[in-house]
């Protein structure tokens, strides 16, 4: 299943003006703005609906860096600007933390027109979106992602959720934002480990949708790690173009959109088995892509050279390529047990996103014996 979006213009010598990628969902369409200095500009938010109040949702890491600046940018449009600060980390993507958002909305008597702003990474974005989908049966929200992973993946497409001890993102809703604001300047404050985690979600688009982009990433991986603004601008834009193309065809993951979960079936098992927060999501996905590539090879979709190519790129991005042991006795059995809770599973059968040929992917089942082989080889 080839999801390649129309090619973007080649990256030039400077990031240039704001670029906009459109998500085409009829009356729920919205823009993804990509550029520098967007978070501080009142004009960025000029097209949003009027309301008596807004609630900014952030976390203990991001709020001290950017909350005041976002408040200042919104001050001319909204009379009441409230802020709720959540604990930081995947371990807090829970009902208890979600209720902190509802508590703030109710304490400030926020109404149905109140606009929520998700200021942070993927955890903040997912929980803010879920709160927006649920509060008064739906209020508007805006994504202001401040991590590379959120800018290229989780803030785009309307997937919102919290985790359950038995599975990642198992409780949530499809709910689209009004706008996504990707301010590339916020990537300058990312820890190196978080930047690498984001690169996993950039890399995934190549094997499943765009081999030319995969080659570009290979050629520019050092520039991306060094946070070169031109390279980052192109990576974010191209990633968003591919995801927008896929989401526009399959908003609720009935078919094509599932390919965006390349590496995630193995990756989610790692996160759940290790305990959420031990590995970053992007680290687990990076390792999961290597495992999915090995499984794809065993099923005839790619050759050993392609598996090695992808493994080398994931490793160069600073991501793990060897999976953890989740059980001292039956490691493969523990992985299989966790993967049966994956959202793509049907009737207890695990379904994987696999490469059917380089640049194209499909969702397929695989014999447990082959999956065990991969786990034994990749998680010694």
C-alpha positions as CSV (number, residue, x, y, z in Angstrom):
1,X,0.0,0.0,0.0
2,X,1.8,3.1,-1.2
3,X,1.0,6.3,0.7
4,X,3.4,8.7,-1.0
5,X,2.2,12.2,-1.0
6,X,2.9,14.7,-3.8
7,X,6.6,15.7,-3.6
8,X,7.4,18.9,-1.8
9,X,9.8,21.5,-3.2
10,X,13.5,20.8,-2.5
11,X,15.0,22.4,0.6
12,X,16.6,25.7,-0.2
13,X,19.3,27.7,1.6
14,X,17.2,29.1,4.4
15,X,14.0,28.1,6.2
16,X,12.3,31.1,4.7
17,X,8.7,32.2,5.5
18,X,6.1,30.2,7.2
19,X,5.0,27.1,5.2
20,X,1.6,25.6,5.5
21,X,0.5,22.0,5.0
22,X,-3.3,21.5,4.7
23,X,-5.2,18.6,6.2
24,X,-8.1,18.0,3.9
25,X,-11.1,16.7,5.9
26,X,-14.0,18.7,4.3
27,X,-15.5,20.9,7.0
28,X,-12.9,19.8,9.6
29,X,-9.9,20.7,7.5
30,X,-7.2,22.7,9.1
31,X,-3.7,24.1,8.5
32,X,-0.3,23.0,9.9
33,X,1.9,26.1,10.1
34,X,5.6,25.4,10.0
35,X,8.2,28.1,10.6
36,X,10.3,30.1,13.1
37,X,8.9,32.5,15.7
38,X,5.3,31.4,15.2
39,X,4.5,30.8,18.9
40,X,5.0,34.5,19.8
41,X,3.0,36.0,16.9
42,X,-0.6,37.1,17.6
43,X,-1.2,36.8,13.8
44,X,-0.6,33.0,14.1
45,X,-3.9,32.7,16.1
46,X,-5.9,35.4,14.3
47,X,-8.2,32.9,12.5
48,X,-9.3,31.1,15.6
49,X,-12.8,31.5,16.9
50,X,-13.6,34.1,19.5
51,X,-14.3,32.9,23.0
52,X,-14.5,34.4,26.5
53,X,-11.6,32.2,27.7
54,X,-8.9,29.7,26.8
55,X,-7.0,27.1,28.7
56,X,-3.4,26.4,28.0
57,X,-2.3,22.9,28.9
58,X,1.4,22.3,29.4
59,X,3.8,20.4,31.6
60,X,6.5,21.1,34.2
61,X,9.3,21.1,31.6
62,X,7.7,23.2,28.8
63,X,5.6,25.7,30.7
64,X,8.5,27.6,32.2
65,X,10.0,28.0,28.7
66,X,7.0,28.9,26.6
67,X,3.7,29.4,28.6
68,X,4.3,33.1,29.2
69,X,5.1,33.7,25.6
70,X,2.0,32.0,24.4
71,X,-0.1,33.8,26.9
72,X,1.3,37.1,25.7
73,X,0.5,36.2,22.1
74,X,-3.1,35.3,22.9
75,X,-3.7,38.3,25.2
76,X,-5.1,40.6,22.5
77,X,-7.7,38.1,21.4
78,X,-8.8,36.4,24.6
79,X,-9.8,38.1,27.9
80,X,-9.3,35.2,30.2
81,X,-6.2,32.9,29.7
82,X,-5.9,30.1,32.1
83,X,-3.0,27.6,32.5
84,X,-2.8,24.1,33.8
85,X,0.6,22.5,34.3
86,X,0.8,18.7,34.2
87,X,3.6,16.4,35.4
88,X,6.0,15.5,32.6
89,X,6.4,12.1,31.1
90,X,4.7,9.1,29.5
91,X,4.1,7.6,32.9
92,X,1.6,10.4,33.6
93,X,-0.6,9.8,30.5
94,X,-3.4,8.5,32.8
95,X,-6.9,9.1,33.9
96,X,-5.6,10.9,37.0
97,X,-3.6,13.4,35.0
98,X,-6.4,13.8,32.5
99,X,-8.7,14.8,35.3
100,X,-6.4,17.8,36.2
101,X,-7.5,19.3,32.8
102,X,-11.2,18.7,33.6
103,X,-10.7,20.1,37.1
104,X,-9.2,23.3,35.6
105,X,-12.0,23.6,33.0
106,X,-14.7,23.2,35.6
107,X,-13.0,25.4,38.3
108,X,-12.8,28.3,35.7
109,X,-16.4,27.7,34.6
110,X,-15.2,27.2,31.0
111,X,-18.0,26.9,28.5
112,X,-18.5,25.1,25.2
113,X,-16.6,27.8,23.2
114,X,-13.5,27.7,25.4
115,X,-10.4,26.9,23.3
116,X,-7.8,24.5,24.6
117,X,-4.2,24.9,23.6
118,X,-1.8,21.9,23.9
119,X,1.6,23.4,24.5
120,X,4.2,20.6,24.7
121,X,5.1,17.2,23.3
122,X,3.0,14.2,22.4
123,X,1.8,13.4,25.9
124,X,0.4,16.9,26.4
125,X,-1.1,16.9,22.9
126,X,-2.8,13.5,23.2
127,X,-4.3,14.4,26.6
128,X,-5.4,17.9,25.7
129,X,-7.1,16.5,22.6
130,X,-8.9,13.8,24.5
131,X,-10.0,16.4,27.1
132,X,-11.3,18.7,24.3
133,X,-13.2,15.8,22.7
134,X,-14.8,14.9,26.0
135,X,-15.5,18.2,27.8
136,X,-19.1,19.2,27.2
137,X,-19.0,16.6,24.4
138,X,-16.5,18.6,22.4
139,X,-14.7,21.9,22.6
140,X,-12.2,23.4,20.1
141,X,-8.5,22.9,20.6
142,X,-5.2,23.9,19.0
143,X,-1.9,21.9,18.9
144,X,1.3,23.9,19.6
145,X,3.8,21.0,19.6
146,X,7.3,21.7,21.0
147,X,9.1,18.4,20.3
148,X,10.2,17.0,17.0
149,X,8.1,13.8,17.5
150,X,5.0,15.9,18.1
151,X,5.6,18.2,15.2
152,X,6.1,15.4,12.7
153,X,3.5,12.9,14.0
154,X,1.4,13.0,17.1
155,X,0.0,16.6,16.8
156,X,-1.2,15.9,13.2
157,X,-4.3,13.8,12.4
158,X,-6.6,14.0,15.4
159,X,-5.6,10.8,17.4
160,X,-6.0,11.5,21.1
161,X,-5.7,9.1,24.0
162,X,-4.4,8.0,27.3
163,X,-2.6,4.8,28.3
164,X,-3.9,1.8,30.1
165,X,-1.6,-0.5,32.1
166,X,-2.4,-3.3,29.5
167,X,-1.9,-1.2,26.4
168,X,-0.7,2.1,25.0
169,X,-3.3,4.7,23.7
170,X,-6.2,2.2,24.3
171,X,-8.6,4.8,25.6
172,X,-9.2,7.8,23.4
173,X,-11.0,9.4,20.5
174,X,-10.4,10.7,17.0
175,X,-10.8,14.5,17.4
176,X,-9.2,17.0,15.0
177,X,-7.7,20.3,16.2
178,X,-8.5,23.7,14.6
179,X,-4.9,24.4,13.8
180,X,-1.3,23.0,14.4
181,X,1.5,25.5,15.0
182,X,5.0,24.0,14.5
183,X,7.4,26.6,15.8
184,X,10.8,25.2,14.8
185,X,12.6,27.5,17.3
186,X,11.2,25.3,20.1
187,X,13.3,22.4,18.9
188,X,16.4,24.3,20.1
189,X,15.6,23.5,23.8
190,X,15.0,19.8,23.2
191,X,17.4,17.4,25.0
192,X,19.4,15.3,22.6
193,X,17.6,12.2,23.6
194,X,14.2,13.7,22.8
195,X,15.5,14.9,19.4
196,X,16.6,11.4,18.5
197,X,13.2,10.1,19.6
198,X,11.6,12.5,17.2
199,X,13.9,11.3,14.4
200,X,12.3,7.9,14.7
201,X,9.0,9.2,13.5
202,X,10.7,11.1,10.7
203,X,12.6,8.0,9.5
204,X,9.4,5.8,9.5
205,X,7.9,7.8,6.6
206,X,10.7,6.7,4.2
207,X,10.3,2.9,4.2
208,X,6.5,3.0,4.1
209,X,5.8,5.9,1.7
210,X,8.8,7.8,0.2
211,X,12.1,6.2,-0.7
212,X,13.4,9.5,-2.0
213,X,12.7,11.0,1.5
214,X,14.5,8.0,3.1
215,X,17.6,8.8,0.9
216,X,17.3,12.5,1.9
217,X,17.3,11.6,5.6
218,X,20.3,9.4,5.2
219,X,22.2,12.2,3.5
220,X,21.1,14.8,6.1
221,X,21.1,12.8,9.3
222,X,24.1,14.6,10.7
223,X,22.5,18.0,9.9
224,X,19.3,16.9,11.6
225,X,21.1,15.8,14.7
226,X,23.0,19.2,14.7
227,X,19.6,20.9,14.5
228,X,20.3,22.6,11.2
229,X,17.2,24.8,10.7
230,X,17.0,24.2,6.9
231,X,17.2,20.4,7.4
232,X,14.7,20.5,10.3
233,X,12.2,22.6,8.3
234,X,12.3,20.2,5.4
235,X,12.0,17.1,7.6
236,X,9.0,18.5,9.4
237,X,7.3,19.7,6.3
238,X,7.8,16.5,4.3
239,X,6.7,14.4,7.3
240,X,3.5,16.5,7.7
241,X,2.8,16.3,3.9
242,X,2.9,12.5,4.0
243,X,0.8,12.2,7.1
244,X,-1.7,14.8,5.8
245,X,-2.0,12.8,2.6
246,X,-2.7,9.6,4.5
247,X,-5.1,11.1,7.0
248,X,-7.0,12.9,4.3
249,X,-7.8,9.4,2.8
250,X,-8.4,7.5,6.0
251,X,-9.1,9.7,9.0
252,X,-10.2,6.9,11.4
253,X,-7.6,4.2,10.5
254,X,-10.0,1.9,8.7
255,X,-7.2,0.9,6.3
256,X,-4.4,3.0,4.8
257,X,-3.7,5.1,7.9
258,X,-2.6,2.0,9.9
259,X,0.7,2.0,7.9
260,X,1.7,5.0,10.0
261,X,2.1,2.6,12.8
262,X,5.2,1.0,11.3
263,X,7.4,-0.2,14.1
264,X,4.7,0.6,16.7
265,X,3.4,-2.9,17.4
266,X,6.8,-4.0,18.6
267,X,7.5,-0.6,20.1
268,X,4.3,-0.4,22.2
269,X,5.1,-3.9,23.6
270,X,8.5,-2.5,24.7
271,X,6.9,0.5,26.3
272,X,4.3,-1.5,28.2
273,X,6.7,-4.3,29.1
274,X,9.4,-2.0,30.4
275,X,6.9,0.4,32.2
276,X,5.9,3.6,30.5
277,X,8.6,6.2,30.5
278,X,11.6,3.8,30.8
279,X,12.1,4.1,27.0
280,X,10.9,7.1,25.2
281,X,8.2,6.4,22.6
282,X,10.5,7.3,19.7
283,X,13.2,5.0,21.1
284,X,10.8,2.1,21.3
285,X,9.5,2.9,17.7
286,X,13.1,3.1,16.4
287,X,13.9,-0.4,17.7
288,X,10.4,-1.6,16.6
289,X,11.1,-0.5,13.0
290,X,14.2,-2.6,13.0
291,X,12.2,-5.6,14.3
292,X,9.4,-5.0,11.7
293,X,12.0,-4.8,9.0
294,X,13.4,-8.2,10.0
295,X,9.9,-9.7,10.0
296,X,9.3,-8.1,6.6
297,X,12.5,-9.8,5.3
298,X,11.3,-13.2,6.6
299,X,8.0,-12.7,4.7
300,X,9.8,-11.6,1.4
301,X,9.0,-7.9,1.4
302,X,12.6,-6.7,1.6
303,X,16.1,-8.1,1.4
304,X,18.8,-8.3,4.0
305,X,20.6,-5.2,2.5
306,X,17.5,-3.1,3.1
307,X,17.2,-4.3,6.7
308,X,20.8,-3.3,7.3
309,X,20.3,0.0,5.6
310,X,17.4,0.9,7.9
311,X,19.2,-0.5,11.0
312,X,22.2,1.7,10.3
313,X,20.1,4.8,9.9
314,X,18.1,4.2,13.1
315,X,21.4,3.6,14.9
316,X,23.0,6.8,13.4
317,X,20.0,8.7,14.7
318,X,21.0,7.7,18.2
319,X,18.2,5.2,18.7
320,X,18.4,1.6,20.1
321,X,18.4,-1.2,17.6
322,X,18.5,-4.1,20.1
323,X,15.3,-4.7,22.0
324,X,15.1,-5.3,25.8
325,X,14.3,-8.6,27.4
326,X,10.8,-8.4,28.9
327,X,10.9,-11.9,30.5
328,X,13.8,-14.0,31.9
329,X,12.0,-17.2,31.0
330,X,9.9,-16.7,27.8
331,X,10.9,-13.4,26.3
332,X,9.2,-13.9,23.0
333,X,6.1,-15.2,24.7
334,X,5.9,-12.0,26.8
335,X,6.2,-9.8,23.7
336,X,3.5,-11.8,22.0
337,X,1.2,-11.5,25.0
338,X,1.6,-7.7,25.0
339,X,1.2,-7.3,21.3
340,X,-2.1,-9.1,21.4
341,X,-3.4,-5.9,23.1
342,X,-2.4,-3.8,20.2
343,X,-5.2,-1.8,18.6
344,X,-4.6,-3.4,15.2
345,X,-5.1,-6.9,16.6
346,X,-8.3,-8.7,15.4
347,X,-9.7,-11.7,17.2
348,X,-6.5,-12.2,19.1
349,X,-4.4,-12.3,16.0
350,X,-1.6,-9.8,16.0
351,X,-1.4,-7.6,12.8
352,X,1.9,-5.9,11.9
353,X,2.7,-3.0,9.6
354,X,5.2,-4.6,7.3
355,X,7.1,-3.4,4.2
356,X,5.8,-5.3,1.2
357,X,8.4,-3.6,-1.0
358,X,10.7,-0.6,-0.2
359,X,8.6,2.5,-0.1
360,X,5.3,0.7,0.4
361,X,3.7,-1.0,3.4
362,X,0.7,-3.1,4.4
363,X,-0.9,-4.4,7.5
364,X,-0.5,-8.2,7.7
365,X,-0.6,-11.1,10.1
366,X,2.5,-13.2,10.6
367,X,3.0,-16.7,12.1
368,X,3.9,-16.7,15.7
369,X,6.9,-18.8,14.9
370,X,8.4,-16.2,12.6
371,X,7.6,-13.4,15.2
372,X,9.4,-15.5,17.8
373,X,12.4,-15.8,15.5
374,X,12.6,-12.0,15.1
375,X,12.3,-11.4,18.8
376,X,14.9,-14.0,19.6
377,X,17.3,-12.4,17.0
378,X,16.6,-8.7,18.0
379,X,16.2,-9.1,21.8
380,X,19.0,-11.4,22.8
